[in-house]
Every structure is written in C-alpha cells, then in structure tokens.
Amino acid sequence: MSELWRMSALELAEQIHTKQASRREILAANLERIDEANPHLNAVVRRLTVAGDIESLVGTFTPIDPIAS
C-alpha cells in the first residue's frame, strides 16, 4: 500500500506540484486505506465505489497551489 495517505495536505500538494504523485494516486491510496481500516472502525458510511464517480470527482477538482502563492 502506498504511504500517501499518511502525508499532510501540504506534503500532498508538494507531491502533486513536483509530479511525484498524481491526484488519482493520492485518491486511490486514501480509498485503499479506508477499505483497510473501516472494518475495524465502522466510521465510513458511504464512499465512492464506481470508477466513474472517482473520475468525475478528480476531473472537476481544481487544486489550490499553496506553493505557487
């Protein structure tokens, strides 16, 4: 499993900015972590499961680049 889910928002922004990780990879890492942890926590009621839902979310997301500011 990727360790991207452990990173802070600023670290993830840097990963995206330097093209070390894509938004899709970050989202996938977090969804994988949810799948791993949720059976023990029972905290997530619903998550996106259809690839089209994920694609539409990633496709419409406009990142704010704190590094470029």
RONU-859163 format. One record per residue: residue in one letter; x, y, z of N, C-alpha, C in turn. Coordinates in steps of 0.05 Angstrom, whole numbers. Example, Ala and Ser with C-alpha at 12.3 -4.5 7.8 and 13.67 -1.06 7.14 Angstrom:
BEGIN
<code: A; n.east: 264; n.north: -114; n.up: 156; ca.east: 246; ca.north: -90; ca.up: 156; c.east: 264; c.north: -66; c.up: 156>
<code: S; n.east: 257; n.north: -45; n.up: 142; ca.east: 273; ca.north: -21; ca.up: 143; c.east: 258; c.north: 1; c.up: 157>
END
This chain:
BEGIN
<code: M; n.east: 17; n.north: -24; n.up: 0; ca.east: 0; ca.north: 0; ca.up: 0; c.east: 18; c.north: 25; c.up: 0>
<code: S; n.east: 9; n.north: 44; n.up: -15; ca.east: 24; ca.north: 70; ca.up: -16; c.east: 21; c.north: 84; c.up: 11>
<code: E; n.east: 42; n.north: 99; n.up: 18; ca.east: 41; ca.north: 114; ca.up: 43; c.east: 31; c.north: 142; c.up: 39>
<code: L; n.east: 20; n.north: 148; n.up: 16; ca.east: 9; ca.north: 175; ca.up: 10; c.east: -12; c.north: 183; c.up: 31>
<code: W; n.east: -27; n.north: 164; n.up: 41; ca.east: -49; ca.north: 171; ca.up: 59; c.east: -38; c.north: 182; c.up: 86>
<code: R; n.east: -13; n.north: 178; n.up: 91; ca.east: -1; ca.north: 188; ca.up: 116; c.east: 7; c.north: 217; c.up: 114>
<code: M; n.east: 9; n.north: 228; n.up: 90; ca.east: 20; ca.north: 255; ca.up: 86; c.east: 0; c.north: 277; c.up: 92>
<code: S; n.east: 11; n.north: 300; n.up: 100; ca.east: -6; ca.north: 323; ca.up: 105; c.east: -15; c.north: 336; c.up: 79>
<code: A; n.east: -34; n.north: 354; n.up: 80; ca.east: -43; ca.north: 367; ca.up: 56; c.east: -20; c.north: 382; c.up: 42>
<code: L; n.east: -3; n.north: 395; n.up: 58; ca.east: 19; ca.north: 409; ca.up: 45; c.east: 39; c.north: 390; c.up: 32>
<code: E; n.east: 44; n.north: 367; n.up: 45; ca.east: 61; ca.north: 347; ca.up: 33; c.east: 49; c.north: 336; c.up: 7>
<code: L; n.east: 23; n.north: 332; n.up: 7; ca.east: 10; ca.north: 322; ca.up: -17; c.east: 10; c.north: 343; c.up: -39>
<code: A; n.east: 6; n.north: 368; n.up: -32; ca.east: 8; ca.north: 390; ca.up: -52; c.east: 35; c.north: 390; c.up: -65>
<code: E; n.east: 56; n.north: 386; n.up: -49; ca.east: 83; ca.north: 385; ca.up: -60; c.east: 87; c.north: 361; c.up: -78>
<code: Q; n.east: 76; n.north: 338; n.up: -70; ca.east: 77; ca.north: 314; ca.up: -87; c.east: 65; c.north: 319; c.up: -114>
<code: I; n.east: 41; n.north: 332; n.up: -114; ca.east: 27; ca.north: 338; ca.up: -139; c.east: 43; c.north: 359; c.up: -155>
<code: H; n.east: 52; n.north: 380; n.up: -142; ca.east: 67; ca.north: 402; ca.up: -155; c.east: 92; c.north: 392; c.up: -169>
<code: T; n.east: 106; n.north: 374; n.up: -156; ca.east: 131; ca.north: 363; ca.up: -167; c.east: 127; c.north: 338; c.up: -184>
<code: K; n.east: 102; n.north: 331; n.up: -188; ca.east: 94; ca.north: 308; ca.up: -204; c.east: 105; c.north: 282; c.up: -194>
<code: Q; n.east: 109; n.north: 280; n.up: -168; ca.east: 117; ca.north: 255; ca.up: -155; c.east: 94; c.north: 237; c.up: -151>
<code: A; n.east: 69; n.north: 249; n.up: -150; ca.east: 45; ca.north: 233; ca.up: -147; c.east: 23; c.north: 249; c.up: -161>
<code: S; n.east: 3; n.north: 234; n.up: -171; ca.east: -19; ca.north: 247; ca.up: -184; c.east: -43; c.north: 248; c.up: -165>
<code: R; n.east: -62; n.north: 265; n.up: -171; ca.east: -86; ca.north: 266; ca.up: -154; c.east: -100; c.north: 239; c.up: -153>
<code: R; n.east: -100; n.north: 225; n.up: -176; ca.east: -112; ca.north: 199; ca.up: -177; c.east: -98; c.north: 179; c.up: -158>
<code: E; n.east: -71; n.north: 180; n.up: -158; ca.east: -56; ca.north: 162; ca.up: -140; c.east: -62; c.north: 168; c.up: -111>
<code: I; n.east: -64; n.north: 193; n.up: -104; ca.east: -69; ca.north: 202; ca.up: -77; c.east: -97; c.north: 193; c.up: -68>
<code: L; n.east: -117; n.north: 197; n.up: -86; ca.east: -144; ca.north: 189; ca.up: -80; c.east: -145; c.north: 158; c.up: -77>
<code: A; n.east: -132; n.north: 144; n.up: -95; ca.east: -132; ca.north: 114; ca.up: -93; c.east: -119; c.north: 105; c.up: -67>
<code: A; n.east: -97; n.north: 117; n.up: -59; ca.east: -84; ca.north: 110; ca.up: -34; c.east: -103; c.north: 114; c.up: -10>
<code: N; n.east: -117; n.north: 136; n.up: -10; ca.east: -135; ca.north: 141; ca.up: 12; c.east: -159; c.north: 123; c.up: 12>
<code: L; n.east: -170; n.north: 116; n.up: -11; ca.east: -192; ca.north: 97; ca.up: -12; c.east: -183; c.north: 69; c.up: -4>
<code: E; n.east: -159; n.north: 62; n.up: -11; ca.east: -148; ca.north: 36; ca.up: -3; c.east: -146; c.north: 35; c.up: 28>
<code: R; n.east: -137; n.north: 57; n.up: 39; ca.east: -134; ca.north: 59; ca.up: 69; c.east: -161; c.north: 57; c.up: 82>
<code: I; n.east: -181; n.north: 70; n.up: 71; ca.east: -208; ca.north: 68; ca.up: 81; c.east: -217; c.north: 39; c.up: 81>
<code: D; n.east: -213; n.north: 25; n.up: 59; ca.east: -221; ca.north: -3; ca.up: 57; c.east: -207; c.north: -20; c.up: 78>
<code: E; n.east: -182; n.north: -13; n.up: 84; ca.east: -166; ca.north: -29; ca.up: 104; c.east: -175; c.north: -23; c.up: 132>
<code: A; n.east: -180; n.north: 2; n.up: 139; ca.east: -185; ca.north: 10; ca.up: 167; c.east: -215; c.north: 9; c.up: 174>
<code: N; n.east: -233; n.north: 14; n.up: 155; ca.east: -261; ca.north: 17; ca.up: 162; c.east: -274; c.north: -8; c.up: 175>
<code: P; n.east: -267; n.north: -32; n.up: 167; ca.east: -280; ca.north: -55; ca.up: 181; c.east: -275; c.north: -54; c.up: 211>
<code: H; n.east: -253; n.north: -43; n.up: 220; ca.east: -248; ca.north: -42; ca.up: 249; c.east: -260; c.north: -17; c.up: 262>
<code: L; n.east: -263; n.north: 4; n.up: 246; ca.east: -273; ca.north: 29; ca.up: 257; c.east: -302; c.north: 33; c.up: 253>
<code: N; n.east: -313; n.north: 23; n.up: 230; ca.east: -340; ca.north: 27; ca.up: 222; c.east: -347; c.north: 57; c.up: 222>
<code: A; n.east: -329; n.north: 73; n.up: 211; ca.east: -333; ca.north: 102; ca.up: 211; c.east: -343; c.north: 113; c.up: 184>
<code: V; n.east: -338; n.north: 99; n.up: 163; ca.east: -347; ca.north: 109; ca.up: 136; c.east: -373; c.north: 96; c.up: 129>
<code: V; n.east: -393; n.north: 112; n.up: 125; ca.east: -420; ca.north: 101; ca.up: 118; c.east: -421; c.north: 95; c.up: 88>
<code: R; n.east: -411; n.north: 114; n.up: 72; ca.east: -412; ca.north: 111; ca.up: 43; c.east: -387; c.north: 123; c.up: 31>
<code: R; n.east: -376; n.north: 110; n.up: 12; ca.east: -354; ca.north: 121; ca.up: -3; c.east: -358; c.north: 116; c.up: -32>
<code: L; n.east: -344; n.north: 131; n.up: -49; ca.east: -347; ca.north: 127; ca.up: -78; c.east: -336; c.north: 100; c.up: -85>
<code: T; n.east: -351; n.north: 85; n.up: -99; ca.east: -342; ca.north: 58; ca.up: -107; c.east: -341; c.north: 54; c.up: -137>
<code: V; n.east: -355; n.north: 71; n.up: -151; ca.east: -356; ca.north: 68; ca.up: -180; c.east: -333; c.north: 85; c.up: -192>
<code: A; n.east: -318; n.north: 73; n.up: -210; ca.east: -296; ca.north: 88; ca.up: -222; c.east: -305; c.north: 114; c.up: -235>
<code: G; n.east: -328; n.north: 114; n.up: -246; ca.east: -338; ca.north: 139; ca.up: -258; c.east: -342; c.north: 161; c.up: -238>
<code: D; n.east: -351; n.north: 154; n.up: -214; ca.east: -354; ca.north: 174; ca.up: -192; c.east: -327; c.north: 186; c.up: -185>
<code: I; n.east: -307; n.north: 169; n.up: -183; ca.east: -280; ca.north: 178; ca.up: -176; c.east: -269; c.north: 195; c.up: -198>
<code: E; n.east: -272; n.north: 187; n.up: -223; ca.east: -263; ca.north: 202; ca.up: -246; c.east: -276; c.north: 230; c.up: -247>
<code: S; n.east: -302; n.north: 231; n.up: -242; ca.east: -316; ca.north: 256; ca.up: -242; c.east: -306; c.north: 274; c.up: -220>
<code: L; n.east: -300; n.north: 263; n.up: -197; ca.east: -290; ca.north: 279; ca.up: -174; c.east: -263; c.north: 290; c.up: -180>
<code: V; n.east: -245; n.north: 273; n.up: -190; ca.east: -218; ca.north: 282; ca.up: -196; c.east: -218; c.north: 301; c.up: -219>
<code: G; n.east: -235; n.north: 296; n.up: -239; ca.east: -237; ca.north: 313; ca.up: -262; c.east: -247; c.north: 341; c.up: -257>
<code: T; n.east: -264; n.north: 345; n.up: -236; ca.east: -275; ca.north: 371; ca.up: -231; c.east: -260; c.north: 386; c.up: -209>
<code: F; n.east: -241; n.north: 373; n.up: -197; ca.east: -227; ca.north: 385; ca.up: -175; c.east: -206; c.north: 405; c.up: -185>
<code: T; n.east: -207; n.north: 430; n.up: -175; ca.east: -187; ca.north: 450; ca.up: -182; c.east: -170; c.north: 455; c.up: -158>
<code: P; n.east: -145; n.north: 445; n.up: -159; ca.east: -128; ca.north: 448; ca.up: -135; c.east: -120; c.north: 477; c.up: -131>
<code: I; n.east: -117; n.north: 484; n.up: -106; ca.east: -105; ca.north: 510; ca.up: -98; c.east: -76; c.north: 504; c.up: -92>
<code: D; n.east: -58; n.north: 517; n.up: -106; ca.east: -30; ca.north: 511; ca.up: -103; c.east: -17; c.north: 530; c.up: -83>
<code: P; n.east: -14; n.north: 521; n.up: -58; ca.east: -2; ca.north: 539; ca.up: -37; c.east: 28; c.north: 544; c.up: -43>
<code: I; n.east: 40; n.north: 527; n.up: -58; ca.east: 69; ca.north: 530; ca.up: -64; c.east: 73; c.north: 553; c.up: -84>
<code: A; n.east: 54; n.north: 556; n.up: -102; ca.east: 57; ca.north: 577; ca.up: -123; c.east: 50; c.north: 605; c.up: -112>
<code: S; n.east: 37; n.north: 606; n.up: -89; ca.east: 29; ca.north: 632; ca.up: -77; c.east: 53; c.north: 647; c.up: -67>
END
